[in-house]
Amino acid sequence: MSSRSFLIAISVLAAVFMAEARTTAILITVDQSGKGNFTKIQEAIDAVPENNTEEVFIAVKAGIYREKVVVPANKPYITISGRTAVDTIISWNDSRITYDSATLAVLASDFVGRYLTIQNDFGRGAQAVALRVSGDRVSFTACRFLGHQDTLLDDIGRHYYKSCYIQGATDFICGNAASLFENCHLRSVSDSVGTITAQRRESPSENTGFVFMGCKITGINSAVLGRPWGAFSRVVFGFTYMSDLILPQGWDDWHDPSKQSTVYYGQYKCYGQGANPSRRVPWSFTNMTTEEAAPFFTKSFIGAADWLRPLPTHFKRAFSSKP
């Protein structure tokens, strides 16, 4: 074999090895009946080594898991997957300080959540987070997030939400992440006027913001699309159905008119009775041009091509629940 042929063969083998590594995961099962490796989700996470470098797939059997779950920052590459969101439920009812109240707190990077319901059932009267996401390169698919105030604390990092259901009343999608929500259903359940987003971008140099593409907005009573938690708050809706729940003005300045000149609130090719641009606040970008919209309505907004990864197709040994 020539040296050139040898190098080509080595390159091919390396590529095959890397592809296999990306689609092979350590399998851990969580089953309340005792037939899995663990009976609690947190126990499974605790079994993953610190500074983990391998894909870990935690398969959660159907059930209601009454526990407060944290994925620590030093445990990346974890996937938690249920069978379907309606029968795989993580539930708690904390209402302490916003950042500490989450039912599920994802502090690690390279995390994937699938087919889960994550709920904080504390109810009205205080910040009560269902999901906090503070890691980079995090995705959720076909999940449900249920709460009232601050349901989804989309804190920091780059995140992708696909086909998720998000329910709340006050600022129920909040934080300063750079996130793309694709084909998601947002439902406001406020007793009066709900607020869907409270994005916290603090400076024009921050490449953060919430982008909603091909989504659906429904609910009861009425709601606005968002209000500025940060002075440079950035939220864009595109190709999204808005029911008549959405008030004609669309947005609120949170009683601070100075933010009207710094926020970026946009709308592109939305439809439904609540999408009518004629009475939107004048400081929003009601009719974005194709050129203005182009940077937002693509996975490139979050650099997803570099980090969204396929589901594993091969599994190996599970961590043991025994010492």
Residue pairs with C-beta under 8 A, 6 or more apart in sequence:
1 9
20 314
21 55
22 55
22 309
22 310
23 310
23 311
23 312
23 313
23 314
24 55
24 312
24 313
24 314
24 315
24 316
25 54
25 55
25 56
25 57
25 79
25 312
25 314
25 315
25 316
26 54
26 55
26 56
26 57
26 315
26 316
26 317
26 318
26 319
27 57
27 59
27 315
27 316
27 317
27 318
28 36
28 37
28 38
28 44
28 47
28 48
28 56
28 57
28 58
28 59
28 318
28 319
29 35
29 36
29 37
29 38
29 58
29 59
29 60
29 61
29 318
30 36
30 37
30 38
30 39
30 40
30 41
30 43
30 44
30 58
30 59
30 60
30 61
30 65
31 38
31 39
31 61
31 63
32 39
32 61
32 63
32 65
33 39
33 61
35 61
36 59
36 61
37 44
37 47
37 318
37 319
37 320
37 321
38 44
38 47
38 321
40 65
40 67
41 58
41 60
41 65
41 67
41 69
41 80
41 90
42 67
42 68
42 69
42 70
43 321
44 58
44 319
45 58
45 69
45 70
45 71
45 72
45 75
45 78
47 319
47 320
47 321
48 56
48 75
48 78
48 319
49 75
50 72
50 74
50 75
51 74
51 75
52 74
52 75
52 76
52 77
52 78
53 76
53 77
54 77
55 77
55 79
55 312
56 77
56 78
56 79
57 79
57 81
57 312
57 315
58 78
58 79
58 80
58 81
59 81
60 80
60 81
60 82
60 83
60 88
60 116
61 83
61 88
62 82
62 83
62 84
62 87
62 88
63 87
63 88
63 89
64 89
64 91
65 88
65 89
65 90
65 91
66 91
66 92
67 90
67 92
68 92
68 94
68 102
68 103
69 90
69 103
69 104
69 105
70 104
70 105
70 107
71 78
71 80
71 104
71 105
71 106
71 107
71 108
71 111
71 135
72 107
72 108
73 107
73 108
73 109
73 134
73 135
74 108
75 108
76 108
76 109
76 110
76 111
76 135
77 110
77 111
78 108
78 110
78 111
78 112
79 111
79 112
79 113
79 114
79 311
79 312
80 111
80 112
80 113
80 114
80 116
81 112
81 113
81 114
81 115
81 116
82 88
82 114
82 115
82 116
82 117
83 115
84 115
85 115
85 116
85 117
85 142
85 143
85 144
85 165
86 117
86 144
88 115
88 116
88 117
89 116
89 117
89 118
89 119
90 103
90 104
90 116
90 117
90 118
90 119
91 103
91 117
91 119
91 120
91 121
92 103
92 119
92 120
92 121
93 120
93 121
93 122
93 123
93 128
94 100
94 101
94 102
94 103
94 120
94 122
94 128
94 129
95 101
95 120
95 122
95 125
95 126
95 127
95 128
97 127
98 127
98 129
98 150
98 153
99 129
99 132
99 153
99 155
101 120
101 122
101 127
101 128
101 129
101 150
102 120
102 129
102 130
102 131
102 132
102 153
103 118
103 119
103 120
103 129
103 130
103 131
104 113
104 118
104 130
104 131
104 132
105 131
105 132
105 134
106 113
106 131
106 132
106 133
106 134
106 135
106 138
107 134
107 135
108 135
109 135
109 136
109 137
109 138
109 157
110 135
110 136
110 137
110 138
110 307
111 135
111 137
111 138
111 139
112 138
112 139
112 140
112 141
112 309
113 138
113 139
113 140
113 141
113 143
114 140
114 141
114 142
114 143
115 141
115 142
115 143
116 140
116 143
116 144
117 143
117 144
117 145
117 146
118 130
118 131
118 143
118 144
118 145
118 146
119 130
119 144
119 145
119 146
119 147
120 128
120 129
120 130
120 146
120 147
120 148
120 151
121 146
121 147
122 128
122 147
122 148
123 148
124 148
124 149
124 169
124 191
126 149
127 149
127 150
128 147
128 148
128 149
128 150
129 147
129 150
129 151
129 152
129 153
130 145
130 146
130 147
130 151
130 152
131 145
131 151
131 152
131 153
132 153
132 155
133 152
133 153
133 154
133 155
133 157
133 159
133 175
133 177
134 155
134 156
134 157
135 157
136 156
136 157
136 158
137 157
137 158
137 307
138 157
138 158
138 159
138 160
139 159
139 160
139 161
139 162
139 308
140 159
140 160
140 161
140 162
140 164
141 161
141 162
141 163
141 164
142 162
142 163
142 164
143 161
143 164
143 165
144 164
144 165
144 166
144 167
145 151
145 152
145 164
145 165
145 166
145 167
145 168
146 167
146 168
147 167
147 168
147 172
148 168
148 169
148 170
148 172
148 189
149 168
149 169
149 170
149 171
149 172
150 168
150 170
150 171
150 172
150 174
151 166
151 167
151 168
151 172
151 173
152 166
152 168
152 172
152 173
152 174
152 175
153 174
153 175
154 173
154 174
154 175
154 177
154 179
154 210
155 175
155 176
155 177
156 175
156 176
156 177
157 177
157 178
158 177
158 178
158 179
158 302
158 303
158 304
158 307
159 177
159 178
159 179
159 180
159 302
160 179
160 180
160 182
160 299
160 302
160 304
160 308
161 179
161 180
161 181
161 182
161 184
162 182
162 183
162 184
163 182
163 183
163 184
164 181
164 184
164 185
165 184
165 185
165 187
166 172
166 173
166 184
166 185
166 186
166 187
167 186
167 187
167 188
167 189
168 188
168 189
168 194
169 188
169 189
169 190
169 191
169 194
169 195
170 190
170 194
170 195
171 195
171 197
171 198
171 227
171 229
172 188
172 194
172 195
172 196
173 181
173 186
173 196
173 197
173 198
173 210
174 197
174 198
174 199
174 200
174 229
175 199
175 200
175 229
176 199
176 200
176 201
176 202
176 206
176 208
176 229
176 230
177 208
177 210
178 207
178 208
178 209
178 301
178 302
179 209
179 210
179 211
179 302
180 211
180 213
180 299
180 301
180 302
180 304
181 210
181 211
181 212
181 213
181 215
182 213
182 214
182 215
183 213
183 214
183 215
184 212
184 215
184 216
185 215
185 216
185 218
186 196
186 212
186 215
186 216
186 217
186 218
186 219
187 217
187 218
187 219
188 194
188 196
188 217
188 218
188 219
188 220
188 221
188 223
188 245
189 219
189 220
190 219
190 220
190 221
190 222
190 223
191 221
192 221
192 222
193 221
193 222
193 223
193 224
193 247
194 219
194 221
194 222
194 223
194 224
194 245
195 223
195 224
195 226
195 227
195 252
196 217
196 223
196 224
196 225
196 226
197 210
197 225
197 226
197 227
197 235
198 226
198 227
198 228
198 229
198 233
199 208
199 209
199 210
199 226
199 228
199 229
199 230
199 233
199 234
199 235
200 229
200 230
200 233
201 208
201 209
201 230
201 231
201 232
201 233
201 234
202 230
202 231
202 232
203 232
204 232
204 262
206 232
208 234
209 234
209 235
209 236
209 264
209 296
210 226
210 234
210 235
210 236
211 235
211 236
211 238
211 296
211 297
211 301
212 235
212 236
212 237
212 238
212 240
213 238
213 239
213 240
213 296
213 297
214 238
214 239
214 240
215 237
215 240
215 241
216 240
216 241
217 223
217 225
217 240
217 241
217 242
217 243
217 245
217 246
217 272
217 274
218 243
218 245
219 243
219 245
220 245
221 245
222 245
222 246
222 247
223 245
223 246
223 247
224 246
224 247
224 249
224 250
224 251
224 252
225 235
225 237
225 246
225 250
225 251
225 265
226 233
226 235
226 251
226 252
226 265
227 233
227 251
227 252
227 253
227 254
228 253
228 254
228 256
228 259
228 262
228 263
229 254
231 258
231 259
231 262
231 263
232 262
232 263
232 264
233 259
233 263
233 264
233 265
234 263
234 264
234 265
235 264
235 265
235 266
236 264
236 265
236 266
236 267
236 268
236 288
236 293
236 296
236 297
237 266
237 267
237 268
237 270
238 266
238 267
238 268
238 269
238 270
238 288
238 293
238 296
238 297
239 268
239 269
239 270
239 297
240 270
240 271
240 275
241 270
241 271
241 272
241 275
242 270
242 271
242 272
242 273
242 274
242 275
243 272
243 273
243 274
244 272
244 273
244 274
245 274
246 274
246 275
247 274
248 276
248 278
248 279
248 280
249 279
249 280
249 281
250 265
250 267
250 280
250 281
250 284
250 286
251 263
251 265
251 280
251 281
251 283
251 284
253 259
253 260
253 263
253 281
253 283
260 281
260 283
261 283
263 283
264 285
265 283
265 284
265 285
266 284
266 285
266 286
266 288
266 292
266 293
266 296
267 275
267 277
267 280
267 284
267 285
267 286
267 287
267 288
268 287
268 288
268 292
268 293
268 296
268 297
269 293
277 286
277 287
280 286
285 292
295 301
299 305
299 308
